[in-house]
Amino acid sequence: MFRPKGYFTSNGYIGFLPDGSRMIFPTQGEYEEYIRDCSSADAA
């Protein structure tokens, strides 16, 4: 199972996506929400 992780920078929150890429989010919460949406889309 994919475990969300990332780190804070001056630009926002860098989150790692399940495919190994990185994306910048304004907040950690938005990143976690994005991951939730991705995993529920995968499961559907």
N, C-alpha and C positions, 0 to 999 in steps of 0.2 A: 504493500500500500504506500502511496506517495505521502511523504511527510512534508508539509509546507515549511519552508525556512527562507530566511532572507536577512537583510541588514539595513540599517538606517544610513542615509547619506545626507548631504546638505540639499540634495534635489528631491528627497522623498524617501520612500521605502523600496529597496530593490528586492523583488521577490523572485525566487526560482520557480519556474513552471515545470510541470511533470515531464515535458519533452526535453528538459535540460537547458532551455533558454532562460533569459532574464528579462524582466519587465519592470519599469518604474511605476509605482503607485503613490498617490498622495499620502496615504496612511497605511499602517499595517492591517487595519481592519478591512480596508478596501481590497487589499491583496488576499486576505483570508476569504472574503466573500467571493472574489473572482475564482479562487481555487475550489470553493464549494460549488459554484455554478458549473465549473468545468467537470468536476467529478460526478455531479448529478446528471450532467448531459451524457457523460460516458456510460453511466449505469442505465440510462433510459433506453 
